Amino acid sequence: MQVNALDHVNIITDRLDETARFYAALLDLERRDAPPPLTPANAQWMYDAGGKAIIHINSTDCPRAYDRAVEPGALTGAVHHVALNCSGYDTVMDRIAGMGLDHQVNLVEAIGLRQIFTADPNNVLLELNFFGD
């Protein structure tokens, strides 16, 4: 048994459309309707350039196989942040400025890593990692 990769992150929100637009605008993720029995009104999936649905966005009333209480917009409990391996550092910085997003940058020189930290409309902290970019 082995873990091959992180499959996806699920965000439950009362701002479905705004959240999907955010990820499309900032990270060029492609918005698609989730598969049935989910509907376009209760679930949108965001796909990376390789065609993988890496962020699942669900409305608060979306049916879930394992349901638990969540508070949209609250801090994410024990999950501190979601880290994404990215490219196009300057483009993302331009988009952050254009969107007026609060952010913080960090450099880990020892491994050639530049990081941008920003939050989505639901207060989910994103760590955008750029290696050698």
mmCIF file of the C-alpha atoms, coordinates in Angstrom:
data_MODEL
# 
_entry.id   MODEL 
# 
loop_
_atom_site.group_PDB 
_atom_site.id 
_atom_site.type_symbol 
_atom_site.label_atom_id 
_atom_site.label_alt_id 
_atom_site.label_comp_id 
_atom_site.label_asym_id 
_atom_site.label_entity_id 
_atom_site.label_seq_id 
_atom_site.pdbx_PDB_ins_code 
_atom_site.Cartn_x 
_atom_site.Cartn_y 
_atom_site.Cartn_z 
_atom_site.occupancy 
_atom_site.B_iso_or_equiv 
_atom_site.pdbx_formal_charge 
_atom_site.auth_seq_id 
_atom_site.auth_comp_id 
_atom_site.auth_asym_id 
_atom_site.auth_atom_id 
_atom_site.pdbx_PDB_model_num 
ATOM 1   C CA . MET A 1 1   ? 0.000   0.000  0.000   1.00 0.00 ? 1   MET A CA 1 
ATOM 2   C CA . GLN A 1 2   ? 1.197   3.509  -0.754  1.00 0.00 ? 2   GLN A CA 1 
ATOM 3   C CA . VAL A 1 3   ? -0.201  7.000  -1.090  1.00 0.00 ? 3   VAL A CA 1 
ATOM 4   C CA . ASN A 1 4   ? 0.366   8.136  -4.676  1.00 0.00 ? 4   ASN A CA 1 
ATOM 5   C CA . ALA A 1 5   ? -0.693  11.799 -4.410  1.00 0.00 ? 5   ALA A CA 1 
ATOM 6   C CA . LEU A 1 6   ? -3.179  14.147 -2.827  1.00 0.00 ? 6   LEU A CA 1 
ATOM 7   C CA . ASP A 1 7   ? -6.400  13.567 -4.761  1.00 0.00 ? 7   ASP A CA 1 
ATOM 8   C CA . HIS A 1 8   ? -8.504  16.658 -4.064  1.00 0.00 ? 8   HIS A CA 1 
ATOM 9   C CA . VAL A 1 9   ? -9.671  19.205 -1.518  1.00 0.00 ? 9   VAL A CA 1 
ATOM 10  C CA . ASN A 1 10  ? -13.372 19.672 -0.748  1.00 0.00 ? 10  ASN A CA 1 
ATOM 11  C CA . ILE A 1 11  ? -14.681 23.110 0.202   1.00 0.00 ? 11  ILE A CA 1 
ATOM 12  C CA . ILE A 1 12  ? -18.204 23.516 1.556   1.00 0.00 ? 12  ILE A CA 1 
ATOM 13  C CA . THR A 1 13  ? -19.496 27.009 0.984   1.00 0.00 ? 13  THR A CA 1 
ATOM 14  C CA . ASP A 1 14  ? -22.484 29.289 0.927   1.00 0.00 ? 14  ASP A CA 1 
ATOM 15  C CA . ARG A 1 15  ? -20.712 31.109 -1.964  1.00 0.00 ? 15  ARG A CA 1 
ATOM 16  C CA . LEU A 1 16  ? -20.531 28.386 -4.640  1.00 0.00 ? 16  LEU A CA 1 
ATOM 17  C CA . ASP A 1 17  ? -20.358 30.615 -7.720  1.00 0.00 ? 17  ASP A CA 1 
ATOM 18  C CA . GLU A 1 18  ? -18.002 33.175 -6.148  1.00 0.00 ? 18  GLU A CA 1 
ATOM 19  C CA . THR A 1 19  ? -15.652 30.428 -4.982  1.00 0.00 ? 19  THR A CA 1 
ATOM 20  C CA . ALA A 1 20  ? -15.559 28.744 -8.407  1.00 0.00 ? 20  ALA A CA 1 
ATOM 21  C CA . ARG A 1 21  ? -14.891 32.105 -10.092 1.00 0.00 ? 21  ARG A CA 1 
ATOM 22  C CA . PHE A 1 22  ? -12.073 32.795 -7.612  1.00 0.00 ? 22  PHE A CA 1 
ATOM 23  C CA . TYR A 1 23  ? -10.200 29.572 -8.431  1.00 0.00 ? 23  TYR A CA 1 
ATOM 24  C CA . ALA A 1 24  ? -10.717 30.055 -12.163 1.00 0.00 ? 24  ALA A CA 1 
ATOM 25  C CA . ALA A 1 25  ? -9.505  33.666 -12.074 1.00 0.00 ? 25  ALA A CA 1 
ATOM 26  C CA . LEU A 1 26  ? -6.531  33.200 -9.770  1.00 0.00 ? 26  LEU A CA 1 
ATOM 27  C CA . LEU A 1 27  ? -5.241  29.768 -10.759 1.00 0.00 ? 27  LEU A CA 1 
ATOM 28  C CA . ASP A 1 28  ? -6.654  29.125 -14.252 1.00 0.00 ? 28  ASP A CA 1 
ATOM 29  C CA . LEU A 1 29  ? -8.521  26.080 -12.992 1.00 0.00 ? 29  LEU A CA 1 
ATOM 30  C CA . GLU A 1 30  ? -11.316 24.929 -15.281 1.00 0.00 ? 30  GLU A CA 1 
ATOM 31  C CA . ARG A 1 31  ? -14.793 24.926 -13.776 1.00 0.00 ? 31  ARG A CA 1 
ATOM 32  C CA . ARG A 1 32  ? -17.020 21.954 -14.577 1.00 0.00 ? 32  ARG A CA 1 
ATOM 33  C CA . ASP A 1 33  ? -20.257 20.568 -13.201 1.00 0.00 ? 33  ASP A CA 1 
ATOM 34  C CA . ALA A 1 34  ? -19.742 17.691 -10.767 1.00 0.00 ? 34  ALA A CA 1 
ATOM 35  C CA . PRO A 1 35  ? -21.007 14.273 -11.852 1.00 0.00 ? 35  PRO A CA 1 
ATOM 36  C CA . PRO A 1 36  ? -24.527 13.074 -10.985 1.00 0.00 ? 36  PRO A CA 1 
ATOM 37  C CA . PRO A 1 37  ? -26.202 12.717 -8.594  1.00 0.00 ? 37  PRO A CA 1 
ATOM 38  C CA . LEU A 1 38  ? -24.673 16.119 -7.770  1.00 0.00 ? 38  LEU A CA 1 
ATOM 39  C CA . THR A 1 39  ? -26.080 19.064 -9.695  1.00 0.00 ? 39  THR A CA 1 
ATOM 40  C CA . PRO A 1 40  ? -24.604 22.309 -11.089 1.00 0.00 ? 40  PRO A CA 1 
ATOM 41  C CA . ALA A 1 41  ? -26.498 24.153 -8.343  1.00 0.00 ? 41  ALA A CA 1 
ATOM 42  C CA . ASN A 1 42  ? -24.847 22.224 -5.496  1.00 0.00 ? 42  ASN A CA 1 
ATOM 43  C CA . ALA A 1 43  ? -21.389 21.192 -6.758  1.00 0.00 ? 43  ALA A CA 1 
ATOM 44  C CA . GLN A 1 44  ? -18.694 22.517 -9.051  1.00 0.00 ? 44  GLN A CA 1 
ATOM 45  C CA . TRP A 1 45  ? -15.333 20.824 -9.586  1.00 0.00 ? 45  TRP A CA 1 
ATOM 46  C CA . MET A 1 46  ? -12.184 22.724 -10.530 1.00 0.00 ? 46  MET A CA 1 
ATOM 47  C CA . TYR A 1 47  ? -9.790  20.946 -12.892 1.00 0.00 ? 47  TYR A CA 1 
ATOM 48  C CA . ASP A 1 48  ? -6.061  21.454 -13.347 1.00 0.00 ? 48  ASP A CA 1 
ATOM 49  C CA . ALA A 1 49  ? -4.315  21.565 -16.753 1.00 0.00 ? 49  ALA A CA 1 
ATOM 50  C CA . GLY A 1 50  ? -3.891  17.778 -16.656 1.00 0.00 ? 50  GLY A CA 1 
ATOM 51  C CA . GLY A 1 51  ? -7.658  17.258 -16.432 1.00 0.00 ? 51  GLY A CA 1 
ATOM 52  C CA . LYS A 1 52  ? -7.703  16.299 -12.740 1.00 0.00 ? 52  LYS A CA 1 
ATOM 53  C CA . ALA A 1 53  ? -10.480 17.610 -10.475 1.00 0.00 ? 53  ALA A CA 1 
ATOM 54  C CA . ILE A 1 54  ? -8.319  18.916 -7.627  1.00 0.00 ? 54  ILE A CA 1 
ATOM 55  C CA . ILE A 1 55  ? -10.823 21.184 -5.855  1.00 0.00 ? 55  ILE A CA 1 
ATOM 56  C CA . HIS A 1 56  ? -14.411 20.101 -5.224  1.00 0.00 ? 56  HIS A CA 1 
ATOM 57  C CA . ILE A 1 57  ? -16.706 22.967 -4.255  1.00 0.00 ? 57  ILE A CA 1 
ATOM 58  C CA . ASN A 1 58  ? -20.020 22.012 -2.633  1.00 0.00 ? 58  ASN A CA 1 
ATOM 59  C CA . SER A 1 59  ? -22.918 24.130 -1.449  1.00 0.00 ? 59  SER A CA 1 
ATOM 60  C CA . THR A 1 60  ? -23.951 23.843 2.182   1.00 0.00 ? 60  THR A CA 1 
ATOM 61  C CA . ASP A 1 61  ? -27.013 21.797 1.175   1.00 0.00 ? 61  ASP A CA 1 
ATOM 62  C CA . CYS A 1 62  ? -25.123 19.430 -1.130  1.00 0.00 ? 62  CYS A CA 1 
ATOM 63  C CA . PRO A 1 63  ? -25.637 15.768 -0.193  1.00 0.00 ? 63  PRO A CA 1 
ATOM 64  C CA . ARG A 1 64  ? -22.530 14.105 1.272   1.00 0.00 ? 64  ARG A CA 1 
ATOM 65  C CA . ALA A 1 65  ? -21.666 10.445 1.824   1.00 0.00 ? 65  ALA A CA 1 
ATOM 66  C CA . TYR A 1 66  ? -20.097 11.375 5.172   1.00 0.00 ? 66  TYR A CA 1 
ATOM 67  C CA . ASP A 1 67  ? -21.715 14.476 6.591   1.00 0.00 ? 67  ASP A CA 1 
ATOM 68  C CA . ARG A 1 68  ? -20.413 16.544 9.480   1.00 0.00 ? 68  ARG A CA 1 
ATOM 69  C CA . ALA A 1 69  ? -21.021 20.060 10.711  1.00 0.00 ? 69  ALA A CA 1 
ATOM 70  C CA . VAL A 1 70  ? -19.097 22.824 8.957   1.00 0.00 ? 70  VAL A CA 1 
ATOM 71  C CA . GLU A 1 71  ? -19.239 26.584 9.223   1.00 0.00 ? 71  GLU A CA 1 
ATOM 72  C CA . PRO A 1 72  ? -18.540 28.245 5.862   1.00 0.00 ? 72  PRO A CA 1 
ATOM 73  C CA . GLY A 1 73  ? -16.133 31.146 6.225   1.00 0.00 ? 73  GLY A CA 1 
ATOM 74  C CA . ALA A 1 74  ? -14.759 29.925 9.557   1.00 0.00 ? 74  ALA A CA 1 
ATOM 75  C CA . LEU A 1 75  ? -11.165 28.882 10.008  1.00 0.00 ? 75  LEU A CA 1 
ATOM 76  C CA . THR A 1 76  ? -10.522 25.383 8.730   1.00 0.00 ? 76  THR A CA 1 
ATOM 77  C CA . GLY A 1 77  ? -10.069 23.673 12.082  1.00 0.00 ? 77  GLY A CA 1 
ATOM 78  C CA . ALA A 1 78  ? -7.065  21.364 12.225  1.00 0.00 ? 78  ALA A CA 1 
ATOM 79  C CA . VAL A 1 79  ? -6.332  21.870 8.525   1.00 0.00 ? 79  VAL A CA 1 
ATOM 80  C CA . HIS A 1 80  ? -4.084  24.929 8.465   1.00 0.00 ? 80  HIS A CA 1 
ATOM 81  C CA . HIS A 1 81  ? -3.780  25.389 4.694   1.00 0.00 ? 81  HIS A CA 1 
ATOM 82  C CA . VAL A 1 82  ? -3.963  23.772 1.272   1.00 0.00 ? 82  VAL A CA 1 
ATOM 83  C CA . ALA A 1 83  ? -0.695  23.776 -0.672  1.00 0.00 ? 83  ALA A CA 1 
ATOM 84  C CA . LEU A 1 84  ? -0.632  23.730 -4.467  1.00 0.00 ? 84  LEU A CA 1 
ATOM 85  C CA . ASN A 1 85  ? 2.444   23.242 -6.640  1.00 0.00 ? 85  ASN A CA 1 
ATOM 86  C CA . CYS A 1 86  ? 2.215   26.042 -9.221  1.00 0.00 ? 86  CYS A CA 1 
ATOM 87  C CA . SER A 1 87  ? 4.041   27.744 -12.057 1.00 0.00 ? 87  SER A CA 1 
ATOM 88  C CA . GLY A 1 88  ? 3.795   31.324 -13.321 1.00 0.00 ? 88  GLY A CA 1 
ATOM 89  C CA . TYR A 1 89  ? 4.731   33.239 -10.168 1.00 0.00 ? 89  TYR A CA 1 
ATOM 90  C CA . ASP A 1 90  ? 4.635   36.700 -11.812 1.00 0.00 ? 90  ASP A CA 1 
ATOM 91  C CA . THR A 1 91  ? 1.259   36.015 -13.415 1.00 0.00 ? 91  THR A CA 1 
ATOM 92  C CA . VAL A 1 92  ? -0.250  34.929 -10.091 1.00 0.00 ? 92  VAL A CA 1 
ATOM 93  C CA . MET A 1 93  ? 1.204   37.975 -8.325  1.00 0.00 ? 93  MET A CA 1 
ATOM 94  C CA . ASP A 1 94  ? -0.359  40.213 -11.004 1.00 0.00 ? 94  ASP A CA 1 
ATOM 95  C CA . ARG A 1 95  ? -3.713  38.481 -10.519 1.00 0.00 ? 95  ARG A CA 1 
ATOM 96  C CA . ILE A 1 96  ? -3.527  38.859 -6.745  1.00 0.00 ? 96  ILE A CA 1 
ATOM 97  C CA . ALA A 1 97  ? -2.868  42.591 -7.177  1.00 0.00 ? 97  ALA A CA 1 
ATOM 98  C CA . GLY A 1 98  ? -5.702  42.896 -9.698  1.00 0.00 ? 98  GLY A CA 1 
ATOM 99  C CA . MET A 1 99  ? -8.095  41.068 -7.396  1.00 0.00 ? 99  MET A CA 1 
ATOM 100 C CA . GLY A 1 100 ? -6.994  43.143 -4.391  1.00 0.00 ? 100 GLY A CA 1 
ATOM 101 C CA . LEU A 1 101 ? -6.221  40.036 -2.335  1.00 0.00 ? 101 LEU A CA 1 
ATOM 102 C CA . ASP A 1 102 ? -4.410  40.201 0.963   1.00 0.00 ? 102 ASP A CA 1 
ATOM 103 C CA . HIS A 1 103 ? -1.327  38.008 0.699   1.00 0.00 ? 103 HIS A CA 1 
ATOM 104 C CA . GLN A 1 104 ? 2.082   37.231 2.107   1.00 0.00 ? 104 GLN A CA 1 
ATOM 105 C CA . VAL A 1 105 ? 5.184   35.980 0.301   1.00 0.00 ? 105 VAL A CA 1 
ATOM 106 C CA . ASN A 1 106 ? 7.962   33.766 1.578   1.00 0.00 ? 106 ASN A CA 1 
ATOM 107 C CA . LEU A 1 107 ? 11.265  32.536 0.149   1.00 0.00 ? 107 LEU A CA 1 
ATOM 108 C CA . VAL A 1 108 ? 12.860  29.222 1.101   1.00 0.00 ? 108 VAL A CA 1 
ATOM 109 C CA . GLU A 1 109 ? 16.223  29.787 -0.570  1.00 0.00 ? 109 GLU A CA 1 
ATOM 110 C CA . ALA A 1 110 ? 17.706  26.442 0.464   1.00 0.00 ? 110 ALA A CA 1 
ATOM 111 C CA . ILE A 1 111 ? 15.328  24.587 -1.863  1.00 0.00 ? 111 ILE A CA 1 
ATOM 112 C CA . GLY A 1 112 ? 14.613  27.305 -4.475  1.00 0.00 ? 112 GLY A CA 1 
ATOM 113 C CA . LEU A 1 113 ? 11.015  27.764 -3.358  1.00 0.00 ? 113 LEU A CA 1 
ATOM 114 C CA . ARG A 1 114 ? 8.931   30.936 -3.579  1.00 0.00 ? 114 ARG A CA 1 
ATOM 115 C CA . GLN A 1 115 ? 5.597   30.887 -1.782  1.00 0.00 ? 115 GLN A CA 1 
ATOM 116 C CA . ILE A 1 116 ? 2.480   33.025 -1.866  1.00 0.00 ? 116 ILE A CA 1 
ATOM 117 C CA . PHE A 1 117 ? -0.089  32.732 0.921   1.00 0.00 ? 117 PHE A CA 1 
ATOM 118 C CA . THR A 1 118 ? -3.622  34.045 0.323   1.00 0.00 ? 118 THR A CA 1 
ATOM 119 C CA . ALA A 1 119 ? -7.153  33.079 1.343   1.00 0.00 ? 119 ALA A CA 1 
ATOM 120 C CA . ASP A 1 120 ? -10.097 32.140 -0.836  1.00 0.00 ? 120 ASP A CA 1 
ATOM 121 C CA . PRO A 1 121 ? -13.597 33.643 -0.352  1.00 0.00 ? 121 PRO A CA 1 
ATOM 122 C CA . ASN A 1 122 ? -14.271 31.019 2.359   1.00 0.00 ? 122 ASN A CA 1 
ATOM 123 C CA . ASN A 1 123 ? -11.176 31.875 4.406   1.00 0.00 ? 123 ASN A CA 1 
ATOM 124 C CA . VAL A 1 124 ? -9.367  28.715 3.252   1.00 0.00 ? 124 VAL A CA 1 
ATOM 125 C CA . LEU A 1 125 ? -5.653  29.542 3.412   1.00 0.00 ? 125 LEU A CA 1 
ATOM 126 C CA . LEU A 1 126 ? -3.811  28.694 0.185   1.00 0.00 ? 126 LEU A CA 1 
ATOM 127 C CA . GLU A 1 127 ? -0.074  28.102 -0.010  1.00 0.00 ? 127 GLU A CA 1 
ATOM 128 C CA . LEU A 1 128 ? 0.973   28.517 -3.631  1.00 0.00 ? 128 LEU A CA 1 
ATOM 129 C CA . ASN A 1 129 ? 4.400   26.974 -4.177  1.00 0.00 ? 129 ASN A CA 1 
ATOM 130 C CA . PHE A 1 130 ? 6.708   27.900 -7.061  1.00 0.00 ? 130 PHE A CA 1 
ATOM 131 C CA . PHE A 1 131 ? 9.892   25.841 -7.422  1.00 0.00 ? 131 PHE A CA 1 
ATOM 132 C CA . GLY A 1 132 ? 12.523  27.426 -9.691  1.00 0.00 ? 132 GLY A CA 1 
ATOM 133 C CA . ASP A 1 133 ? 9.895   29.745 -11.196 1.00 0.00 ? 133 ASP A CA 1 
# 
